[in-house]
Amino acid sequence: MYDQQEKVIELKQRLAEVMTRIEGIEPEKLTVEDIDEFIHVLDQLEEKCK
């Protein structure tokens, strides 16, 4: 149970970091590589949730 709680806390922290980065990007400066990186990070978070 404790490990599960740690996992949830870590996932929340990483998601918050990703959201902060996304919100900080100016849309006109967003590149395809940026989007690919965000998708990759979100995929990693999804895998950790399983």
LOMIMAR-628860 format. One record per atom (N, C-alpha, C): residue number from 0; chain; atom name; x negated, y negated, z negated. Coordinates in Angstrom, 1 decimal, decimal comma, always signed. Last residue first. Layout:
// residues N
+-----+----+----+--------+--------+--------+
|   i | ch | at |      u |      v |      w |
+-----+----+----+--------+--------+--------+
| NUM |  A | CA |      X |      Y |      Z |
...
+-----+----+----+--------+--------+--------+
END
This chain:
// residues 50
+-----+----+----+--------+--------+--------+
|   i | ch | at |      u |      v |      w |
+-----+----+----+--------+--------+--------+
|  49 |  A |  N |   +0,0 |   -1,7 |  +14,7 |
|  49 |  A | CA |   +0,5 |   -0,3 |  +14,9 |
|  49 |  A |  C |   +0,0 |   +0,6 |  +13,9 |
|  48 |  A |  N |   -1,3 |   -4,0 |  +14,4 |
|  48 |  A | CA |   +0,0 |   -3,9 |  +13,8 |
|  48 |  A |  C |   +0,5 |   -2,5 |  +13,9 |
|  47 |  A |  N |   -3,5 |   -3,9 |  +16,0 |
|  47 |  A | CA |   -3,7 |   -3,8 |  +14,6 |
|  47 |  A |  C |   -2,4 |   -3,6 |  +13,8 |
|  46 |  A |  N |   -2,4 |   -4,4 |  +18,5 |
|  46 |  A | CA |   -2,9 |   -3,1 |  +18,2 |
|  46 |  A |  C |   -3,1 |   -2,9 |  +16,7 |
|  45 |  A |  N |   -1,7 |   -7,1 |  +18,2 |
|  45 |  A | CA |   -0,7 |   -6,2 |  +18,4 |
|  45 |  A |  C |   -1,1 |   -4,8 |  +18,0 |
|  44 |  A |  N |   -4,3 |   -8,2 |  +18,1 |
|  44 |  A | CA |   -3,4 |   -8,3 |  +16,9 |
|  44 |  A |  C |   -2,3 |   -7,3 |  +17,0 |
|  43 |  A |  N |   -5,1 |   -7,7 |  +20,7 |
|  43 |  A | CA |   -5,8 |   -7,1 |  +19,6 |
|  43 |  A |  C |   -5,0 |   -7,1 |  +18,3 |
|  42 |  A |  N |   -3,2 |   -9,3 |  +22,1 |
|  42 |  A | CA |   -3,2 |   -7,8 |  +22,3 |
|  42 |  A |  C |   -3,9 |   -7,1 |  +21,2 |
|  41 |  A |  N |   -4,1 |  -11,8 |  +21,3 |
|  41 |  A | CA |   -2,8 |  -11,3 |  +20,9 |
|  41 |  A |  C |   -2,7 |   -9,8 |  +21,1 |
|  40 |  A |  N |   -6,6 |  -11,8 |  +22,5 |
|  40 |  A | CA |   -6,6 |  -11,8 |  +21,1 |
|  40 |  A |  C |   -5,2 |  -11,4 |  +20,6 |
|  39 |  A |  N |   -5,8 |  -11,7 |  +25,3 |
|  39 |  A | CA |   -6,6 |  -10,6 |  +24,7 |
|  39 |  A |  C |   -6,6 |  -10,6 |  +23,2 |
|  38 |  A |  N |   -4,4 |  -14,1 |  +25,4 |
|  38 |  A | CA |   -3,7 |  -12,8 |  +25,7 |
|  38 |  A |  C |   -4,5 |  -11,7 |  +25,1 |
|  37 |  A |  N |   -6,5 |  -15,8 |  +25,1 |
|  37 |  A | CA |   -5,4 |  -15,8 |  +24,1 |
|  37 |  A |  C |   -4,6 |  -14,5 |  +24,2 |
|  36 |  A |  N |   -8,1 |  -15,2 |  +27,4 |
|  36 |  A | CA |   -8,6 |  -15,0 |  +26,0 |
|  36 |  A |  C |   -7,5 |  -15,0 |  +25,0 |
|  35 |  A |  N |   -6,4 |  -16,0 |  +29,4 |
|  35 |  A | CA |   -6,8 |  -14,6 |  +29,3 |
|  35 |  A |  C |   -7,3 |  -14,3 |  +27,9 |
|  34 |  A |  N |   -6,3 |  -18,8 |  +28,9 |
|  34 |  A | CA |   -5,1 |  -18,0 |  +28,8 |
|  34 |  A |  C |   -5,4 |  -16,5 |  +28,6 |
|  33 |  A |  N |   -9,0 |  -19,4 |  +29,5 |
|  33 |  A | CA |   -8,4 |  -19,7 |  +28,1 |
|  33 |  A |  C |   -7,2 |  -18,8 |  +27,9 |
|  32 |  A |  N |   -9,1 |  -18,7 |  +32,2 |
|  32 |  A | CA |   -9,9 |  -18,0 |  +31,2 |
|  32 |  A |  C |   -9,4 |  -18,2 |  +29,8 |
|  31 |  A |  N |   -7,5 |  -20,6 |  +33,3 |
|  31 |  A | CA |   -7,0 |  -19,2 |  +33,3 |
|  31 |  A |  C |   -7,8 |  -18,4 |  +32,3 |
|  30 |  A |  N |   -7,5 |  -23,5 |  +31,1 |
|  30 |  A | CA |   -8,0 |  -22,7 |  +32,2 |
|  30 |  A |  C |   -7,4 |  -21,3 |  +32,2 |
|  29 |  A |  N |   -6,4 |  -26,7 |  +30,2 |
|  29 |  A | CA |   -6,3 |  -25,3 |  +30,0 |
|  29 |  A |  C |   -6,7 |  -24,5 |  +31,2 |
|  28 |  A |  N |   -6,3 |  -29,4 |  +30,5 |
|  28 |  A | CA |   -7,6 |  -28,8 |  +30,4 |
|  28 |  A |  C |   -7,6 |  -27,3 |  +30,3 |
|  27 |  A |  N |   -3,7 |  -30,0 |  +30,5 |
|  27 |  A | CA |   -4,4 |  -30,3 |  +31,7 |
|  27 |  A |  C |   -5,8 |  -29,7 |  +31,7 |
|  26 |  A |  N |   -3,0 |  -29,5 |  +27,8 |
|  26 |  A | CA |   -2,5 |  -28,6 |  +28,9 |
|  26 |  A |  C |   -3,3 |  -28,8 |  +30,2 |
|  25 |  A |  N |   -5,4 |  -29,3 |  +25,3 |
|  25 |  A | CA |   -4,7 |  -30,2 |  +26,2 |
|  25 |  A |  C |   -4,3 |  -29,4 |  +27,4 |
|  24 |  A |  N |   -5,2 |  -27,4 |  +22,4 |
|  24 |  A | CA |   -5,7 |  -27,5 |  +23,8 |
|  24 |  A |  C |   -4,8 |  -28,5 |  +24,6 |
|  23 |  A |  N |   -4,1 |  -27,0 |  +20,0 |
|  23 |  A | CA |   -5,1 |  -28,1 |  +20,1 |
|  23 |  A |  C |   -5,6 |  -28,3 |  +21,5 |
|  22 |  A |  N |   -2,4 |  -24,9 |  +20,1 |
|  22 |  A | CA |   -1,8 |  -26,2 |  +19,9 |
|  22 |  A |  C |   -2,8 |  -27,3 |  +20,2 |
|  21 |  A |  N |   -4,3 |  -22,8 |  +20,2 |
|  21 |  A | CA |   -3,4 |  -23,1 |  +21,4 |
|  21 |  A |  C |   -2,8 |  -24,5 |  +21,3 |
|  20 |  A |  N |   -5,5 |  -23,0 |  +17,7 |
|  20 |  A | CA |   -6,3 |  -23,2 |  +18,9 |
|  20 |  A |  C |   -5,4 |  -23,6 |  +20,1 |
|  19 |  A |  N |   -3,4 |  -22,4 |  +16,1 |
|  19 |  A | CA |   -4,0 |  -23,7 |  +16,0 |
|  19 |  A |  C |   -4,8 |  -24,0 |  +17,2 |
|  18 |  A |  N |   -2,8 |  -19,8 |  +16,9 |
|  18 |  A | CA |   -1,8 |  -20,8 |  +17,2 |
|  18 |  A |  C |   -2,4 |  -22,2 |  +17,0 |
|  17 |  A |  N |   -5,2 |  -18,5 |  +16,0 |
|  17 |  A | CA |   -4,9 |  -18,6 |  +17,4 |
|  17 |  A |  C |   -3,9 |  -19,7 |  +17,7 |
|  16 |  A |  N |   -4,9 |  -18,9 |  +13,2 |
|  16 |  A | CA |   -6,0 |  -19,4 |  +13,9 |
|  16 |  A |  C |   -5,8 |  -19,6 |  +15,4 |
|  15 |  A |  N |   -2,5 |  -17,5 |  +12,8 |
|  15 |  A | CA |   -2,5 |  -18,9 |  +12,5 |
|  15 |  A |  C |   -3,7 |  -19,6 |  +13,2 |
|  14 |  A |  N |   -3,4 |  -14,9 |  +13,4 |
|  14 |  A | CA |   -2,4 |  -15,5 |  +14,2 |
|  14 |  A |  C |   -2,4 |  -17,0 |  +14,0 |
|  13 |  A |  N |   -5,3 |  -14,6 |  +11,3 |
|  13 |  A | CA |   -5,8 |  -14,6 |  +12,7 |
|  13 |  A |  C |   -4,7 |  -15,2 |  +13,7 |
|  12 |  A |  N |   -3,5 |  -14,6 |   +9,1 |
|  12 |  A | CA |   -4,6 |  -15,6 |   +9,3 |
|  12 |  A |  C |   -5,1 |  -15,7 |  +10,7 |
|  11 |  A |  N |   -1,9 |  -12,4 |   +9,7 |
|  11 |  A | CA |   -1,3 |  -13,7 |   +9,6 |
|  11 |  A |  C |   -2,3 |  -14,8 |   +9,7 |
|  10 |  A |  N |   -3,8 |  -10,3 |   +9,6 |
|  10 |  A | CA |   -3,1 |  -10,6 |  +10,8 |
|  10 |  A |  C |   -2,5 |  -12,0 |  +10,8 |
|   9 |  A |  N |   -4,5 |  -10,5 |   +6,8 |
|   9 |  A | CA |   -5,5 |  -10,7 |   +7,9 |
|   9 |  A |  C |   -4,8 |  -11,1 |   +9,2 |
|   8 |  A |  N |   -2,1 |   -9,8 |   +5,7 |
|   8 |  A | CA |   -2,7 |  -11,1 |   +5,4 |
|   8 |  A |  C |   -3,7 |  -11,4 |   +6,5 |
|   7 |  A |  N |   -1,8 |   -7,2 |   +6,6 |
|   7 |  A | CA |   -0,8 |   -8,2 |   +7,0 |
|   7 |  A |  C |   -1,4 |   -9,6 |   +6,7 |
|   6 |  A |  N |   -4,0 |   -6,0 |   +5,4 |
|   6 |  A | CA |   -3,9 |   -6,0 |   +6,9 |
|   6 |  A |  C |   -2,9 |   -7,1 |   +7,3 |
|   5 |  A |  N |   -3,4 |   -6,2 |   +2,8 |
|   5 |  A | CA |   -4,6 |   -6,8 |   +3,3 |
|   5 |  A |  C |   -4,5 |   -7,0 |   +4,8 |
|   4 |  A |  N |   -1,1 |   -4,5 |   +2,7 |
|   4 |  A | CA |   -1,0 |   -5,9 |   +2,4 |
|   4 |  A |  C |   -2,2 |   -6,7 |   +2,9 |
|   3 |  A |  N |   -2,3 |   -2,0 |   +3,3 |
|   3 |  A | CA |   -1,3 |   -2,6 |   +4,2 |
|   3 |  A |  C |   -1,1 |   -4,1 |   +4,0 |
|   2 |  A |  N |   -3,9 |   -1,6 |   +1,1 |
|   2 |  A | CA |   -4,6 |   -1,8 |   +2,4 |
|   2 |  A |  C |   -3,6 |   -2,4 |   +3,4 |
|   1 |  A |  N |   -1,9 |   -1,2 |   -0,8 |
|   1 |  A | CA |   -2,8 |   -2,4 |   -0,9 |
|   1 |  A |  C |   -3,5 |   -2,7 |   +0,4 |
|   0 |  A |  N |   -0,8 |   +1,2 |   +0,0 |
|   0 |  A | CA |   +0,0 |   +0,0 |   +0,0 |
|   0 |  A |  C |   -0,9 |   -1,3 |   +0,0 |
+-----+----+----+--------+--------+--------+
END
